[in-house]
């Protein structure tokens, strides 16, 4: 059991706080608590703090489990930090200074320590001790956005007013509180002690409400506001439920006054924790191919806060060496997440030469490694964020993600502690975070059903990684969520609710079952072609962002994001390196469309750096940037030609074609074609006069700007195919950035307009003297609600996320 030291300017205050906290524990179970308060001159104690006195108290309190130090005002913190400098380094390493409030923090820490919690866990409880008071005294409640809270469709209206779902049995207990003051600190402490000693996850709520909290947390249980005569409901999935419930009854009958009367049990609402059991059976797991990122998400909120606080950092004798050890740990952790190109990019950021140099300079100047890392990465991220461009802000997220990992490694924290948190949390869980970065998305355990972010959009690297794993993401949460709240959301409609009413909740469960059943049925026909009722076959291709093997059900690849494929490279990949990657993709996928470097704006790469722009998303990107870096384009075109030669020599034929991004005018196509002719001539030894007829690569464009869409007739004689990028096209038509959660809905509202534009584009392309193939590769193609409309508008093929191939095929078969 850890020990505690109370540091205060006032001895009476510290003594009273200790007395209050010790009353919250059962006799014989309290941790050692020592006081170091005031300054004594031998006759009287005056206000102040003494580093030597604090050092002696810490030494007396020392034990192998650690010492938590709670302080009141600023100089108490300074004196405590100085006291640690007096101590043996091994002893100092076992100490933490808490940032929690003195009185509430001490009460929470004593109760948590009495339950056998670790030093870090006790520190976390102390830090969160004000949460209940803040929640109860909040002047305003953030209202749900208009339309949230209830369904208005026919299915919901027809649902019974009672809970219409059948939840399997779970261990539940309902207790009527008879203490005149309700479930206040003392009975909450008794409850926490009874549970904490057994390390069994138990959850609590006030009867008739949906908010569920950790019953072992004094502050969270107190925040439920359960008064006299009201009912405390408890639930657990642990097989030792009988034992822990007996201990809880005993503890709550022995408080003074008793919190409950003997035999006060009531019938508990079966949804306290049984909902988790039911939903765990209904919602596919990550290993289930039916989990495609389109499924309804239902689960309990797991609110994840950062724990890489400077207060936990201890300066080492060799800061440079400590930082190298942290880098080594972060590299190993990131490599354990896989070889995805986004993860490779994160590894590259760990060793970015400019950041390394800045950090080394700061350390040489006397800054500790923790602060140096924080300063360098924060400054680099700020340079991107200051342009006020949401897409660049999402790239800044990658920098901050690496910074968090390095700082966590420096303080000795676990880089992946989600699995430990899950063990103490209701499942299935919905992770609630400020932003979702790529390492976190790649490490999400199976119990995480979905992710909700407060900022950022669905186009960041974290969201892309989550989507590739079939984990839905809801971006832009606009109201408060507590740990344990029930969260439901539909990634397709972007509708989210917190703690829905039972009638509405039953509808969500039914909708989730239907969505899973539909996905499962579609999987049975995954390998079959998508043929409409009138007999038209629509090839369904796959979008890829990294190296991949064969993708089941895919009829080729309609989009290779080469800037993401090579995102981990500090220097431009060579022609040979690219050729090997492109050839392997085509071997696995069949016909493959290589999008030429789409660098710039939200996709900066270190080997094609741009000076800052006021509005980079409307600036030099795509083919515009390639004009400034023609050597990159030459190497890439040459690599595709080389890969095609290799494939042809293997008897596979010419499987590759190239697509130009961000085209506005036909002269941009002419320029790329002229370069392609030159490189083809050099590669194959073709005479200049014969070049135009000998190009072995189909050349197409990505239609993602309104200007390209509206002048399609000009492109018909210049390209072999087109692919419509609906993501950019929607936001350019709406003048609203999809990466900005404040206006993302505006980009969605113009989808009908974009479908009409697709119809006009398809008509022009099909009526051309030499008909041109029309594909759609944006997010709308992966959305069952829009894929059918795109096909009806005349597109010839769709290129979609791998997890959505079966669903999109099924959608088309129903046309």
C-alpha positions in Angstrom: 0.0 0.0 0.0 1.4 3.4 -0.9 1.9 6.2 1.6 1.0 9.8 1.5 2.6 13.1 2.6 0.5 16.2 3.1 2.3 19.5 2.4 0.6 22.7 3.5 1.4 26.2 4.6 -1.0 25.7 7.5 -0.5 22.9 10.1 -4.1 23.1 11.3 -5.4 22.8 7.8 -3.2 19.8 7.0 -4.1 18.1 10.2 -7.8 18.6 9.7 -7.6 17.4 6.1 -5.8 14.3 7.2 -8.4 13.7 10.0 -11.3 14.1 7.5 -9.6 11.7 5.0 -8.9 9.0 7.6 -12.5 9.0 8.6 -13.4 7.6 5.2 -11.5 4.4 5.8 -12.3 1.2 7.7 -10.2 0.8 10.9 -6.9 -1.0 10.1 -7.1 -0.4 6.3 -5.8 3.2 6.1 -2.5 4.0 4.4 0.2 5.8 6.2 -0.4 9.6 6.0 2.3 12.1 7.3 2.0 15.8 7.6 4.7 18.4 6.7 3.2 21.8 7.3 4.1 25.2 8.6 7.5 26.5 9.7 8.5 26.1 13.3 10.9 28.3 15.2 10.9 26.0 18.2 8.1 27.8 20.0 5.4 28.3 17.5 4.4 27.2 14.0 4.0 29.9 11.4 2.5 29.8 7.9 5.0 28.4 5.4 6.7 25.3 4.1 10.1 23.8 4.9 11.9 21.6 2.3 13.9 19.8 5.0 10.8 19.0 7.0 9.1 17.7 3.8 12.2 15.6 3.0 12.1 14.0 6.4 8.4 13.2 6.1 8.9 11.6 2.8 11.7 9.5 4.2 9.6 8.4 7.1 6.7 7.5 4.8 8.8 5.7 2.2 7.7 2.2 1.2 8.3 0.0 -2.0 4.8 0.9 -3.4 5.7 4.6 -3.5 4.7 7.9 -1.9 2.2 10.5 -3.2 2.7 14.1 -2.1 -0.3 16.4 -2.0 0.4 20.2 -1.8 -1.7 23.4 -1.3 -0.2 26.6 -2.8 2.6 27.4 -5.2 5.6 27.5 -2.8 4.5 24.2 -1.3 5.1 22.7 -4.7 8.5 24.4 -5.0 9.5 23.2 -1.5 8.4 19.6 -2.3 10.4 19.6 -5.5 13.4 20.9 -3.6 12.8 18.2 -0.9 13.0 15.5 -3.6 16.5 16.9 -4.6 17.7 16.2 -1.0 16.7 12.5 -1.2 18.4 9.4 -2.5 17.5 9.2 -6.3 16.0 5.7 -5.8 13.6 7.1 -3.1 12.8 10.1 -5.2 11.9 7.9 -8.1 9.2 6.3 -6.0 7.6 9.6 -5.3 5.0 11.6 -7.2 3.7 15.2 -6.5 0.0 15.3 -7.1 -1.7 18.2 -9.0 -5.0 17.4 -7.3 -6.7 19.7 -4.8 -5.4 19.3 -1.2 -8.6 18.4 0.7 -10.7 16.5 -1.9 -7.6 15.0 -3.4 -6.4 13.7 -0.1 -9.8 12.1 0.6 -9.9 10.4 -2.8 -6.2 9.3 -2.5 -6.6 7.8 1.0 -9.7 5.8 -0.1 -8.0 4.7 -3.3 -4.8 3.7 -1.5 -6.8 1.8 1.2 -8.2 -0.3 -1.6 -4.8 -1.3 -2.8 -4.5 1.0 -5.8 -1.1 1.7 -7.4 0.8 5.0 -7.1 -0.3 6.1 -10.6 -3.9 5.0 -9.9 -4.0 6.9 -6.6 -2.5 10.0 -8.3 -5.2 9.8 -11.0 -8.0 9.6 -8.4 -6.5 12.6 -6.5 -6.2 14.6 -9.7 -9.8 13.9 -10.7 -11.2 14.7 -7.2 -12.9 17.9 -8.2 -14.8 16.4 -11.2 -17.9 15.6 -9.1 -18.1 19.1 -7.6 -17.6 20.7 -11.0 -20.2 18.5 -12.6 -22.8 19.2 -9.8 -22.2 23.0 -9.7 -21.9 23.6 -13.4 -24.0 26.7 -14.1 -25.1 25.6 -17.5 -25.7 22.3 -19.2 -24.7 22.1 -22.8 -27.9 21.3 -24.6 -28.1 18.5 -27.1 -28.1 19.8 -30.7 -31.5 20.2 -32.3 -32.8 16.9 -33.4 -30.7 14.9 -31.1 -32.2 12.7 -28.3 -35.0 10.9 -30.1 -35.7 9.3 -33.4 -38.6 10.6 -35.4 -38.9 7.9 -38.0 -41.7 5.4 -38.2 -39.8 2.6 -36.6 -39.1 4.6 -33.5 -42.7 5.9 -33.3 -44.0 2.4 -33.5 -41.7 1.1 -30.7 -43.3 0.3 -27.4 -42.8 2.7 -24.5 -41.2 -0.2 -22.5 -37.8 -1.6 -23.1 -38.4 -4.0 -25.9 -35.0 -5.7 -25.9 -34.3 -8.8 -23.9 -31.0 -8.5 -21.9 -29.3 -11.7 -20.7 -28.7 -12.0 -17.0 -25.9 -10.1 -15.3 -25.0 -9.7 -11.6 -26.9 -6.6 -10.4 -27.7 -5.2 -7.0 -30.1 -2.3 -6.0 -29.8 -0.7 -2.6 -32.0 2.0 -1.1 -30.0 4.7 0.6 -31.2 5.6 4.1 -28.4 7.9 5.2 -30.0 11.4 5.8 -27.2 12.9 3.6 -27.6 10.3 0.9 -24.6 8.7 -0.9 -22.1 11.3 0.3 -18.3 10.9 0.8 -18.3 8.5 3.8 -20.6 5.8 2.3 -19.0 6.3 -1.1 -15.6 5.7 0.5 -16.9 2.6 2.2 -18.2 1.3 -1.2 -14.9 2.1 -2.8 -12.9 0.3 -0.1 -15.1 -2.8 -0.3 -14.6 -3.0 -4.1 -11.0 -1.9 -4.3 -9.6 -4.6 -2.1 -10.9 -7.2 -4.6 -9.9 -5.5 -7.9 -13.3 -6.4 -9.5 -14.8 -4.0 -12.0 -18.2 -2.8 -10.5 -20.3 -0.1 -12.0 -22.8 2.2 -10.3 -25.6 4.5 -11.3 -28.6 6.3 -9.8 -31.7 4.3 -10.5 -33.7 5.7 -13.4 -30.7 7.4 -15.0 -28.3 6.2 -17.7 -25.0 7.6 -16.4 -22.8 4.8 -15.2 -19.6 5.3 -13.2 -16.8 3.3 -11.7 -18.2 2.2 -8.3 -14.6 2.1 -6.9 -14.2 5.9 -7.4 -15.3 7.9 -4.4 -15.5 11.1 -6.5 -17.5 9.6 -9.3 -20.0 7.8 -7.0 -20.5 11.1 -5.0 -21.1 12.9 -8.3 -24.2 10.8 -9.0 -26.1 12.8 -6.4 -28.0 9.9 -4.8 -30.1 11.2 -2.0 -31.9 9.6 1.0 -34.7 7.3 -0.3 -33.1 7.0 -3.7 -31.6 3.8 -5.1 -28.0 2.9 -5.9 -27.8 0.3 -8.6 -24.7 -1.8 -9.0 -23.7 -4.1 -11.8 -20.7 -6.4 -12.6 -19.8 -9.0 -15.2 -17.3 -10.6 -12.8 -17.9 -14.2 -11.7 -17.0 -13.1 -8.1 -20.1 -10.9 -8.0 -21.7 -12.7 -5.0 -18.6 -12.2 -2.9 -18.1 -8.5 -3.7 -21.8 -7.7 -3.3 -21.7 -9.3 0.2 -18.8 -7.1 1.1 -20.6 -4.0 -0.2 -23.7 -4.8 1.8 -21.6 -5.3 4.9 -19.6 -2.1 4.4 -22.7 0.1 3.8 -24.5 -1.2 6.8 -21.6 -0.5 9.1 -21.1 3.2 8.2 -22.1 5.7 10.8 -25.0 6.3 10.3 -25.8 3.2 8.1 -26.1 4.0 4.4 -28.4 1.1 3.9 -30.7 -1.1 6.1 -30.3 -4.8 6.3 -32.4 -6.5 3.6 -32.9 -3.3 1.7 -32.2 -4.9 -1.7 -34.5 -4.1 -4.6 -34.9 -5.6 -8.0 -32.3 -3.9 -10.2 -33.0 -2.7 -13.7 -31.5 -5.4 -15.9 -29.9 -2.9 -18.2 -27.3 -1.7 -15.6 -24.7 -4.0 -17.1 -26.5 -6.6 -19.0 -26.8 -4.3 -22.0 -23.0 -4.8 -22.4 -23.4 -8.5 -22.6 -26.2 -8.4 -25.1 -24.4 -5.9 -27.4 -21.2 -7.8 -27.2 -23.0 -10.6 -28.8 -24.8 -8.5 -31.4 -22.0 -6.3 -32.7 -19.2 -8.0 -34.7 -15.7 -8.2 -33.3 -12.7 -6.8 -35.3 -11.8 -10.3 -36.5 -15.3 -10.6 -38.0 -15.3 -9.5 -41.7 -18.8 -8.1 -41.2 -17.1 -5.3 -39.2 -16.6 -2.8 -42.0 -16.7 0.6 -40.3 -20.4 1.0 -41.3 -21.9 -0.7 -38.3 -24.0 1.0 -35.7 -21.9 1.7 -32.6 -23.4 1.1 -29.1 -21.3 1.1 -26.0 -20.1 2.8 -22.8 -18.0 6.0 -23.0 -14.4 5.5 -22.1 -13.1 9.1 -21.8 -9.4 9.0 -22.4 -7.3 11.9 -21.0 -3.6 12.5 -21.5 -1.3 11.3 -18.8 2.1 12.6 -20.0 2.1 15.4 -17.4 5.4 17.1 -16.6 4.8 16.6 -12.9 5.6 12.9 -13.3 9.0 13.5 -15.0 12.2 13.1 -13.1 15.4 14.7 -14.5 18.1 12.1 -15.1 21.9 12.6 -14.9 22.1 12.1 -18.7 19.1 13.7 -20.4 20.4 12.9 -23.9 20.7 9.2 -23.1 17.2 9.2 -21.4 15.8 10.7 -24.6 17.5 8.1 -26.8 16.0 5.3 -24.6 12.6 7.0 -25.0 13.0 7.1 -28.8 14.0 3.5 -28.9 10.9 2.5 -26.9 8.6 4.6 -29.1 10.1 3.1 -32.3 9.6 -0.4 -31.0 6.0 0.4 -30.0 5.2 1.9 -33.4 6.7 -1.0 -35.2 4.6 -3.4 -33.1 1.5 -1.7 -34.6 2.4 -2.9 -38.1 4.0 -1.7 -41.3 1.3 0.7 -42.5 2.7 3.7 -44.4 1.1 6.0 -41.9 2.8 4.2 -39.0 6.1 4.4 -41.0 5.5 8.2 -41.2 5.1 8.4 -37.4 8.4 6.5 -37.0 10.1 9.0 -39.3 8.8 11.9 -37.1 10.5 10.3 -34.1 13.8 10.7 -35.9 13.1 13.9 -37.9 16.6 15.5 -38.2 15.4 19.1 -37.7 13.5 18.2 -34.6 16.4 16.1 -33.2 18.7 19.1 -33.7 16.3 21.5 -32.0 15.9 19.2 -29.0 19.6 18.6 -28.7 20.3 22.3 -28.6 17.7 22.8 -25.9 19.1 20.0 -23.8 22.6 21.4 -24.2 21.3 24.7 -23.0 20.0 23.2 -19.8 16.4 22.3 -20.7 15.3 18.8 -19.5 14.4 16.2 -22.2 10.7 16.3 -21.4 10.4 20.0 -21.9 12.7 20.0 -24.9 10.5 17.4 -26.7 7.4 19.3 -25.8 8.8 22.6 -27.0 10.1 21.3 -30.3 7.1 19.2 -31.4 4.6 21.8 -30.2 6.4 24.5 -32.2 6.4 22.4 -35.3 2.7 21.6 -34.9 1.9 25.3 -34.3 3.6 26.3 -37.6 1.0 24.2 -39.4 -1.9 25.1 -37.2 -1.4 28.9 -37.4 -2.6 28.8 -41.0 -6.0 28.0 -39.7 -6.4 25.2 -42.2 -8.2 22.1 -40.7 -6.4 19.7 -43.0 -3.0 21.0 -41.9 -4.2 20.8 -38.3 -4.7 17.1 -38.8 -1.1 16.8 -39.9 -0.1 18.7 -36.8 -1.9 15.9 -34.9 0.7 13.5 -36.2 3.5 15.6 -34.7 1.6 15.9 -31.4 1.0 12.2 -31.3 4.7 11.4 -31.5 5.4 14.1 -28.9 2.9 12.4 -26.5 4.5 9.0 -27.0 8.0 10.4 -26.4 6.9 12.2 -23.2 5.0 9.2 -22.0 8.1 7.0 -22.5 10.3 9.6 -20.7 8.1 9.4 -17.6 8.2 5.6 -17.7 4.5 5.3 -18.6 3.0 2.4 -20.6 2.8 3.4 -24.2 -0.3 1.2 -24.7 -2.4 1.2 -21.5 -5.9 0.9 -23.2 -6.1 -2.8 -22.5 -5.6 -2.2 -18.8 -8.2 0.6 -18.8 -10.6 -1.7 -20.5 -10.3 -4.3 -17.8 -11.8 -1.7 -15.3 -14.5 -0.4 -17.7 -17.8 -1.5 -18.9 -17.7 -3.2 -22.4 -18.3 -2.8 -25.2 -16.6 0.6 -25.0 -16.7 3.7 -27.1 -13.5 5.7 -26.9 -13.9 9.4 -26.4 -10.8 11.5 -27.2 -9.9 15.0 -28.1 -8.2 13.8 -31.3 -7.6 10.4 -32.8 -4.0 10.0 -33.9 -2.6 7.1 -36.0 -0.7 5.2 -33.2 -3.8 5.2 -31.0 -6.0 4.1 -33.9 -3.6 1.3 -34.7 -3.5 0.0 -31.1 -7.3 0.0 -30.4 -8.2 -3.3 -28.6 -11.1 -5.5 -29.7 -13.4 -4.1 -26.9 -13.4 -0.7 -28.6 -16.5 -0.5 -30.8 -16.1 3.0 -32.1 -14.3 6.3 -31.5 -15.8 9.7 -30.8 -13.5 12.8 -31.2 -14.1 16.3 -30.0 -12.1 17.9 -32.7 -10.6 17.0 -36.1 -12.5 15.4 -39.0 -12.8 12.0 -40.6 -10.0 12.6 -43.0 -7.1 12.6 -40.6 -4.5 9.8 -40.4 -6.1 8.4 -37.2 -9.5 8.2 -38.8 -8.0 6.6 -41.9 -6.3 3.9 -39.8 -9.5 3.3 -37.8 -11.5 2.9 -41.0 -9.1 0.4 -42.4 -9.7 -1.7 -39.3 -13.4 -1.4 -39.5 -13.8 0.9 -36.5 -16.3 3.7 -37.0 -15.4 7.2 -36.1 -17.7 10.1 -35.2 -15.9 13.5 -35.4 -16.9 16.8 -33.8 -18.7 15.9 -30.5 -20.4 19.1 -29.4 -21.5 18.4 -25.8 -20.2 16.8 -22.6 -19.8 13.1 -22.1 -19.0 11.4 -18.8 -17.1 8.2 -18.4 -19.6 5.4 -18.5 -22.3 7.2 -20.4 -24.1 5.1 -23.0 -23.2 6.3 -26.5 -24.8 5.3 -29.7 -24.0 6.6 -33.2 -24.5 5.8 -36.9 -21.4 6.5 -39.0 -23.5 6.5 -42.1 -25.9 9.2 -41.1 -23.6 10.9 -38.5 -26.3 10.7 -35.9 -25.1 10.4 -32.3 -27.0 10.2 -29.0 -25.9 10.0 -25.4 -27.9 8.1 -22.8 -31.0 7.6 -25.1 -34.4 6.8 -23.6 -35.3 3.1 -23.4 -37.7 3.2 -26.3 -35.2 4.9 -28.5 -32.4 2.7 -27.3 -34.4 -0.4 -28.3 -34.7 1.0 -31.8 -30.9 1.5 -31.9 -30.4 -2.1 -31.0 -32.8 -3.3 -33.7 -31.1 -1.0 -36.2 -27.7 -2.4 -35.2 -28.9 -6.0 -35.6 -30.3 -5.2 -39.1 -27.0 -3.5 -40.1 -25.0 -6.5 -39.0 -27.4 -9.0 -40.7 -27.2 -7.0 -43.9 -23.4 -7.0 -43.8 -23.2 -10.7 -43.0 -25.6 -11.5 -45.9 -23.5 -9.4 -48.3 -20.3 -11.2 -47.3 -21.8 -14.5 -48.5 -21.8 -13.0 -52.1 -18.5 -11.1 -51.8 -16.8 -12.9 -54.7 -19.8 -12.6 -57.0 -20.0 -9.6 -59.4 -22.3 -6.6 -58.8 -25.0 -6.8 -61.5 -28.1 -4.5 -61.5 -31.6 -5.8 -62.1 -31.4 -4.8 -65.8 -28.2 -6.8 -66.3 -25.5 -4.1 -66.1 -22.3 -5.2 -64.3 -20.6 -2.5 -62.3 -16.9 -3.4 -61.4 -16.1 -2.7 -57.7 -12.5 -1.8 -57.2 -10.6 -1.0 -54.1 -8.8 2.1 -52.8 -5.4 1.5 -51.2 -3.1 3.6 -49.2 -0.3 1.1 -48.5 1.2 -2.2 -49.5 -1.4 -4.9 -49.5 -2.1 -8.4 -50.6 -5.0 -9.6 -52.6 -8.3 -8.0 -51.5 -11.2 -10.4 -51.5 -14.0 -9.3 -53.9 -12.1 -6.5 -55.5 -12.1 -6.3 -59.2 -8.9 -4.2 -59.5 -7.7 -1.1 -57.8 -9.2 2.2 -58.7 -6.9 4.4 -56.6 -3.4 4.1 -55.1 -2.6 7.0 -52.9 1.1 7.2 -53.6 1.8 10.1 -51.3 0.5 7.9 -48.4 2.2 4.8 -49.7 5.6 6.5 -49.3 4.7 8.8 -46.4 7.4 7.3 -44.2 10.2 8.4 -46.6 12.4 11.4 -45.7 13.8 11.5 -49.2 12.0 10.8 -52.4 11.8 7.1 -53.3 13.9 6.1 -56.2 12.5 5.0 -59.6 13.5 1.4 -58.8 11.9 1.5 -55.3 8.7 2.7 -56.7 8.6 0.2 -59.6 9.0 -2.7 -57.2 6.1 -1.5 -55.1 3.8 -0.8 -58.0 4.5 -4.1 -59.6 3.7 -6.0 -56.4 0.4 -4.1 -56.0 -0.7 -5.0 -59.5 0.3 -8.7 -59.0 -2.0 -8.8 -56.0 -4.8 -6.6 -57.2 -5.0 -6.9 -61.0 -5.6 -3.7 -63.0 -4.2 -0.9 -60.8 -4.6 2.9 -61.1 -1.6 4.8 -59.8 -2.5 8.3 -58.8 0.5 10.6 -59.4 1.9 12.4 -56.4 -0.9 14.3 -54.8 1.4 16.3 -52.5 0.5 19.6 -50.7 -2.2 21.0 -48.4 -3.2 18.1 -46.1 -0.5 15.8 -47.6 2.9 17.5 -47.2 5.9 15.3 -47.8 9.5 16.2 -46.6 11.0 15.7 -50.1 8.6 18.3 -51.7 8.6 21.1 -49.2 6.5 24.2 -49.9 6.8 27.7 -48.4 3.8 28.6 -46.1 0.6 29.6 -47.9 -2.3 31.5 -46.6 -4.7 28.9 -48.0 -2.7 25.8 -48.9 -5.8 23.8 -49.7 -6.5 26.1 -52.6 -2.8 26.6 -53.3 0.1 24.6 -54.9 -0.9 21.0 -54.7 -1.4 18.0 -56.9 -0.4 18.6 -60.5 0.3 22.3 -59.7 3.1 21.2 -57.3 4.5 18.6 -59.8 5.2 21.6 -62.1 7.6 22.8 -59.5 9.1 19.4 -58.9 9.2 17.8 -62.4 12.0 15.4 -61.4 9.5 13.7 -59.0 7.0 13.2 -61.8 9.7 11.9 -64.2 10.8 9.3 -61.7 7.3 8.3 -60.9 6.2 7.9 -64.5 9.4 6.0 -65.3 8.7 3.7 -62.3 5.2 2.9 -63.6 6.6 2.1 -67.0 9.3 -0.1 -65.5 6.7 -1.9 -63.4 4.5 -2.5 -66.4 7.5 -3.9 -68.3 8.1 -6.3 -65.5 4.5 -7.4 -65.3 4.4 -8.0 -69.1 7.6 -10.1 -68.9 5.9 -12.2 -66.3 3.0 -12.8 -68.6 0.5 -10.7 -66.6 0.0 -8.1 -69.2 0.0 -4.3 -68.8 -1.9 -3.9 -65.6 -1.0 -0.3 -64.6 -2.5 3.1 -65.6 -1.8 6.5 -64.2 -4.1 9.3 -63.0 -3.4 13.0 -62.6 -4.7 14.7 -59.4 -6.2 18.2 -59.0 -6.6 19.0 -62.7 -8.2 22.3 -63.8 -7.3 22.6 -67.5 -6.5 20.4 -70.4 -3.0 22.0 -70.8 -2.0 20.2 -67.5 -2.9 16.9 -69.1 -0.9 17.8 -72.2 2.1 18.6 -70.1 2.0 15.3 -68.3 1.4 13.4 -71.6 4.4 15.1 -73.2 6.7 14.0 -70.3 5.2 10.5 -70.5 6.1 10.4 -74.2 9.7 11.4 -73.6 10.2 8.9 -70.8 8.5 6.2 -72.9 10.9 6.9 -75.7 13.9 6.7 -73.4 12.6 3.5 -71.9 11.6 1.7 -75.0 13.9 3.4 -77.6 11.0 4.8 -79.7 11.6 7.4 -82.4 10.1 10.8 -81.7 7.6 10.7 -84.6 6.2 7.4 -83.3 5.9 8.4 -79.6 2.2 9.4 -79.3 1.0 6.1 -80.7 3.3 4.0 -78.5 2.5 5.1 -75.0 1.8 1.9 -73.1 0.0 3.5 -70.2 -3.6 4.7 -70.1 -3.7 8.2 -68.8 -6.6 9.6 -66.8 -7.5 12.5 -64.6 -9.1 12.8 -61.2 -12.1 15.1 -61.4 -12.3 16.9 -58.1 -12.5 20.6 -59.0 -15.7 22.2 -60.3 -13.7 23.7 -63.2 -12.7 20.2 -64.4 -16.3 18.9 -64.0 -17.8 21.8 -66.0 -15.4 21.7 -68.9 -15.4 17.9 -69.4 -15.9 18.1 -73.1 -12.4 19.7 -73.4 -10.9 16.6 -71.7 -12.6 14.0 -73.8 -9.9 13.9 -76.5 -7.0 14.1 -74.1 -7.7 11.3 -71.5 -8.4 7.6 -71.6 -10.5 7.5 -68.4 -11.6 9.7 -65.5 -12.2 9.1 -61.8 -14.3 11.4 -59.8 -13.0 12.4 -56.3 -16.2 13.3 -54.5 -14.4 14.3 -51.2 -12.8 17.4 -52.7 -15.6 18.0 -55.2 -18.2 18.2 -52.4 -16.2 20.6 -50.3 -15.2 22.8 -53.3 -18.9 23.0 -54.4 -20.0 23.8 -50.9 -17.0 26.0 -50.0 -16.9 24.1 -46.8 -14.0 22.0 -45.5 -15.0 18.5 -44.6 -12.0 18.4 -42.2 -13.6 21.2 -40.1 -16.2 19.7 -37.8 -18.0 23.1 -37.6 -18.9 23.1 -41.3 -18.5 19.5 -42.4 -22.2 19.0 -42.6 -22.4 21.7 -45.3 -20.2 19.6 -47.6 -22.5 16.7 -47.0 -25.6 18.7 -47.9 -24.4 19.3 -51.5 -24.1 15.6 -52.3 -27.3 15.6 -54.4 -25.8 18.5 -56.4 -22.6 16.5 -56.9 -24.7 13.4 -58.0 -26.2 15.7 -60.7 -22.7 16.8 -61.7 -21.7 13.2 -62.0 -24.7 12.6 -64.2 -23.6 15.4 -66.6 -20.0 14.2 -66.6 -21.0 10.6 -67.4 -23.2 11.8 -70.2 -20.5 13.9 -71.8 -17.9 11.1 -71.5 -20.2 8.4 -72.9 -21.3 10.6 -75.8 -17.7 11.3 -76.8 -16.4 10.1 -80.2 -14.3 7.6 -78.2 -16.4 6.9 -75.1 -14.5 7.4 -71.8 -14.8 5.2 -68.7 -16.2 7.0 -65.7 -15.3 5.8 -62.1 -16.0 7.3 -58.7 -13.3 6.8 -56.0 -14.4 9.2 -53.2 -16.2 8.4 -50.0 -19.6 8.6 -51.6 -18.7 5.4 -53.5 -18.2 3.6 -50.2 -21.5 4.8 -48.8 -24.5 2.4 -49.5 -26.8 5.4 -49.3 -25.1 7.1 -52.3 -23.4 4.3 -54.3 -26.7 3.3 -56.0 -27.4 7.0 -56.9 -24.0 7.2 -58.5 -24.6 4.1 -60.6 -28.0 5.4 -61.6 -26.3 8.6 -62.7 -24.3 6.6 -65.2 -20.9 5.8 -63.7 -19.2 2.6 -65.0 -17.3 1.5 -61.9 -16.8 2.4 -58.2 -13.6 2.2 -56.2 -14.3 1.8 -52.5 -12.8 1.0 -49.0 -11.8 -2.7 -48.7 -14.3 -3.3 -45.9 -17.2 -2.0 -47.9 -16.8 -4.0 -51.1 -19.5 -6.6 -50.1 -22.0 -4.0 -49.0 -21.6 -1.9 -52.1 -22.0 -4.9 -54.4 -25.1 -5.9 -52.5 -26.5 -2.3 -52.9 -26.0 -2.4 -56.6 -27.6 -5.8 -57.0 -30.8 -4.3 -55.5 -31.0 -1.5 -58.2 
